Amino acid sequence: MLAVLSDLSCGVGSRGRSKRERDETVAGVLFPRAGKPLLIDPFNPCSTRRGRVESETIPGDNTFSDTRRNTEFWGCVNSTLNGSRRDLNESCRPSDEPEFYSCLERREEAEHCCSNVSNDTCRAICQDLFYKPGKISNLKLYSSKGCFHQVPKCLKSVAEVKHAEDPKQHLHCCNVATTPACLETCKKILHTATTDQEIMDALTEKCRPVLPQSPFWSCLLKSGSSKPARLPLDAGKLSCCTKATKPSCQNLCWRAFQADWESAWLQLDAECLSSSLEGELRRCLEDTDDPCEMGCSGLSYCTRFNDRSTTLFRSCSAAADEAAKLEADHWSRGGIVRGLGVPVRAAASCPPETLRAAACLLQLRPCETKIHETRLCREDCLELMASCVDWSAITGPHTAATLCAKLSPARSDASCVSLRPFLEDPQDNESVIHLEEDIMTPCKSNPCAQGEICQLIHFGSQLYRCVPACSLGEMSKQLVPVGSWVQIPRYDQQGCLRICQCTLHGLEKCRTLNCYKFNSCWVHDRFIAHKANFYLECNPCHCFEGEFTCSKKNCGEIRAPSLPCDCPAHYVPVCGRLGFTFASGCLAKCAEMSANEVEFGSCSSRNACASNPCDSTEKCVPRTRICLSRLHKSCRQYECIPLDCDPRDEANGPVCDKENRQYRSVCAMIRAGASLAYRGHCLEGCSLRGPVCGINGEVYANECAAWAERTVVDYFGPCVAVGLIGDEAKPRCGDLVQCPRLIEPYCVGVTPPGACCPVCGGAAKLFYSKKQLDRIYYTMDEDVDKDSVTLEVLLSALARQIQVAQCVLRGMMTPDLDIFILVQPTSKRPSTLQLRACVAEIEKLVTRISERSPRITTEVLLGALTRAEIAHSYISSAMTIGGSATQVFLGILVYIIIS
């Protein structure tokens, strides 16, 4: 016995065997005698195929013959192996093998409980019931074999019928019933049943055949209520641990935010977060609780930090303002400056305003724009140490440089925050532009109740709404809205993930992602390190988890505008199976689409409901989407709404009809006999004149319909041309297209890839891991979940990152199948400040994506974004600009770009 156990490494597996063989070995732990555990070795001659016991088999009519064969089998096993639990405990500690011992205990209890059942068949079913207490089919089988009079006392509680938990949550499954009788029974029983057995009995009778793989039964089996996922203390911060440079810091981080915060946090803070080597880890942890957001105002003490409308801060609030006042008062009274590890006091000669600015900087934490660093610039720190530290009170070998090592980056040219701009009042600072209009960030302080998240809205009189959300852990401040999918670090393997959906009950529907750890990318003839930037010819590239992405530019001496694969600029559109329109077959082929994956004509010209894809009890309604995973066999462009739907159900609403009337749901619109114009609220401030051509090459009925699809109008009229892609923001289609006038004579903006006309706003190009999205798509079971791997969902998730109410995010797929986004003012006549705020918002997003902030990586689709680059520049619709006006504007422009 001990020899076999030793060879199997205490139930983990034998040396030299495959994983499948080891798994089968573990599954073979059975108990033919009470109190005598035996481990079946599949390589033992007694463990023949005929004698193997399949623990998941449901006994049927041949149970008796199976039992007889098993008796013969156990006789062979017992004559070969002799051992006891004591022998096992000597070789394997229960604390090292908790799952293994739990399995042993369950099977011992089952053997002990059912050993007094005299009938062989009933005893076998009794044991199976014990292993699977909630399995209705086993209960039925036990009854049909006449065994209920033999249920032992120890099994009474197991065999009791479970009460159903909220059966109405499965009503959506009734919509895929194959017969009217099944549909009617399903709806009725889910409204009236109180136990799981009632539901199963009724549906088994009316919804035959019972096939687990059929849409109806698959839906019922997979949509069962599950317990909310077990969460770490802070899943967002736990995801930061991979950023630690030192292994010891990574382990401390993992302990602190998994479950051991009290003992690990102080050590992590002291040994790692103050180190210049762990700046990436420190910034990541800061982002989970206090991400850098725009604007600061309303402060009564830190008044010189007011009116910084487009400067980023981590904690600009009344509480931080009060804390700064208390800190400065503490210093001025001779109190020790905290956080330096050395008793440092302020010098009496230190100017009060410098002391105040330093305290405010410490509490409000303004962010540098490139990597969102909050540490003080080294030169500023050295100057502060020279003028404001009482060196007579410091003992030991401490200098200004050693103290600044705790407050500033190690290198003088590293990203940092300067104190100097905050030593001047904003009205005295020439870089501050005085404008009549203001910008608002209503969600910045989260005005919603606990368990709700604030979202901006761009319709009606309200600026925001509160929606139910899920927390990412007991200690987490980060929330995600109901319906969204999140990535949670796995307990069993650091660096690996599982995905869960936020529901009203918490995080459910959890799935484990396959775990791949790549430390490098193989590029042509060399390895490139993970997260390294490099060039292929003139194109900047980035390696991430074994997959690299590159910006695609023409690498000739003169970078002439061009299209991918040097395709001609002909607009002869084809629609790909993923719902994306290519301007020509050449561009589709360049994107590796085969001839049978495209159809002639743009996707917007096709009527997805023309082929009547829904059954006679449903109404087909178009739903355009662009799928992001190539595993989609086809990207479904419609949805089927039951004719007997509930118009009060707002799950798929609101919608706006072609008469510009709003309905609470698609169902309500159908009942009213109206036709869909676009999904979402009826929009204001957009033109109903049409048709219009979007920057994505799709034709929309009007500007409102384009906005509803989160895209931008390129020009009025049907699409007739494709623009060459270049670095300059200027018209690209010549006389073929009449470009609209820009919202300002000169602005920051871009000509989107493949579009004809320039637009104003902040812009960026995003690159994503196609392999990661394929893994996510493959892991999801239900079609409704697979439909979330779309551009629409990704843009909605990105839009939740925007905090300025006067800015809106829109986007498209590029001809290269990358993602292009714009953040534009909601007003057609925005102020310069509003335009500048939208530019700052896009730059904030680019930094979050590039830095892999938890605000990005926590959400499933956003976590697949690997790189981002700014795409906007200065553009002008005027031929000439007056000399003095030019100088003034260029001064403004420089500030916009560097701030």
C-alpha positions, 0 to 999 in steps of 0.5 A: 500500500505505502509503495503505491501511495509513494509512487502516486505522490499522495494522490497527485500522480505517478512519476512519468505519467500523463496528466490525463492518467494522473487525473484518472488515478485521483478519480479512482479513490474508492472505498469497498470496506468501511474505514479502509481507503484504497487507491486504485492504480490504473496501471495495476493488473487488477484495474482492468477496463471491465473492473474500473468503477466510474464514479460519475455513472448513474446506475441503471437497469444493469446496476446489479451486474455492475455491482457483481463485477465491482465485487470481483474487482474489489476482491482482486484489489484487496488481495493486492493492496493492504493498508489503512488510514494510518498508513496514509497519514504517515505518508501524506499530511492532511494539511498538505492535501486538503482536497484529497482528504476531503474526497476520502472523508466523503467516500468514507461517510458514504460507505459507512452510511449505506453499508446497512442497506441490504439490497445491492442496487439500493446500496449503489444508488444510496452511495451515488445519492450521497455523492450528488445530493441535489441530483433529481435523476438519482432521487427518481431512480431510488424511488423507481427501484422501490428503495425509499423504504430503505433510506438510512437515517444518515441520508434523510437530509441528503435525500430531501427535496431542495426548494427552488431558488427564484425559478423566475430567473430562468424564464428567458430559457422558455423562449427557446422551447421547441414546442408550444406545449413546452413553452406554456408549461415552462412559463407556468411552472417557473411562476408557480413551482416551489421545489426543483423537483416540481420543475423538473417533473413538469418539464421532463414530461412536456419538453422531451427529448431531454437532451443536455446539448439542446438549446432549451435544456442547455439554458436551464442547466447553465443558468442555474443560480450559483453562489457569488464568487469568492473574492480576494480582499481587493481583486484590483490591487491583487492584479497589480502584484505582477508589476512588482520588480522583486519576487519578495514584493510580489509575494507580499503584495499577493498576501496583502490583497488576497487574505492577509492584509493585516500582517503583510501590508505594513511590510509591503509598504515599508520594504517595497512601496517607498523603493524607487524600483517599485514605482510601477507597483505603487502607481498601480495600487494608487490607481485602484482606489484613487485614479487620476481624474481631471479638475480641481476646484472649491478648495478653501485652503489649497486655493492655488490648486483651484481652477486647474480644470484639465490638470489631473489629481488623485484626491482633490476633495474637501477632505483632502483640503482639510487634511492639507491644512492640518498637516501644514499646521502640524509642520508649522508648530514644529511637528515631524514631517511624516513618511521620511523615516527620519525625524524631519522638522520644518525650518522657521525660515520656510516661506508659509506659502511654500509650506502650504503648497507642499502640504497641498501637493502631498494630500491632493496628489496632482498627476503627471500626464505621461505615466500618472506619476505623483512624486515630486520632481527631484529639483523641486525636492532638493530646493524644498529641502534646502529652504524648508528643512531644519537641518540642525535637528537631524542627526546621522548621515542624512542629506537632501539627496537621501531624503529626496530619494523617498519623495522623488524619482531617482533620475532627474529626467523621470516623470514627476510633478513640479511644485512651482506652478502651484506656488502661483495663483491660477489667475497669475499663471499665464498658462491658465486660459480664462474662458466663459464656459466651464466643465463639469465632472459630476461622477468624480466624487460618486454621488450614488448610494453604496453599491451603485456606480455613477455613469454620465448620460448625454440626454435629458436634463440630468448629467448622470445616473446611478446603476447597481454595481459589484465591488471587487472585494471586501476592501476594494473601492472599485466598482463595476456595473451590473452586466459587465464581465470582470477578470479576477486573479485566480487563487490557485495560480498567480498570474492566471485569471478567471472571468465572472459576470457582475449580477444583482447577486454579485459576481457569478457565472465564473469561468477559468481562463486557460493560463498561458505565461509568455515571457517573450515574443518571437519576432522574425529571428529573435526573442523580444521581452514581454512588455518591451517596445521595439521597431520593425522597419519604421513601425513602433511595436510592442510585445505582450504575452507572446503576441506583438502589435505594430503601428502600420505606416508607410516606411518609405523615405517620404511617408506618402498616405496609403492604405494597407497592402497598398490597396487602391483608394476605391470604395467598392465595399464588402461586408465581412462575417464579423460585421465590419465593412471593408472599403474594398475586397483588397482591404478584406484580403489584406485583413486575411478574410477569405472569399467566403467570409465576405459579401458584396455591399456594406454591412449597413446595406444588408437587411439581417431580417430579410431571411426570416431567421426567427420562428413564427412566434418571434419578431426579428429586429436588426441589431448591428454589431462588430464581433471582435473574436474570429471564433464567431462563426458569423456575427449575428446582426439581429435579435428575436423578440417573442411576440408575447413579450412583456412591454414593461421589461426594460432589459433591451431598452430604451429604443428610438423609432423612426418618428423620433419617439422613445420606448422603454423597450424593443417589445414596447416599440413592437407592440406600438407598431413602430420601426426601429431607428436606433437603440438607446434614448432619442438623442438631442443636438444631432441632425435628423437630415440624412443619409450620412456617411460615418467615418467607418464607411457605413451609411446611417439614416441621420447623424443621430443614428450614427451617434447612437452607434458610437461613431462620427459623421464623416460627411453628409450623403451616402458613402462614396470614397475611402481616404488614404491614411496619413499622419496629417489631419486634412481632407483625404478624398479631394473633390469626391466629398464636401467636408463639413466645416470644423467646429472651430477654425483651428482645433486639435483633431484628426482625420480618422484612418480611411475617412475623408474629412478631419474632425475635432477632438482627442484621438487615439489608436488602440491595439488589442490581443486577438488571442486573449479575446479568442480565449474569452470567447471560447470560455463563455458558454451562452450565446448572450455572453458570447455576444458581449465580445463586440466593439459596442461593448468595448466602447461602452466600457471605455466611455465609462472611463470618461469623467467630463460631462461635456465629452463623449467617446466614439470609435470605429474599427480601422482598415487594419482591424485595430480600434480607433477612438475619439473623445469629442465635445457634446456641443457643436459649439464647444468652448476651447476649455471643453475641447481641451478637456476632451483632449485631456480625457483621451490622453488619460485613457492612453496612459491607463491602457499603456500602464495597464491600470486596474481601471482598465485591466479589471474589465474583460474586454478592456483587459485585452487592450495591450497598447495605445498611442495618441493620434490627434494633432493641430488642424485648421480649416482656414487658409491663413491665420493672422500673425498675432492671432497665430502666436496666441493660438500656438501658445494655447496649442502648446499648452493643450498638448503638454498639459 
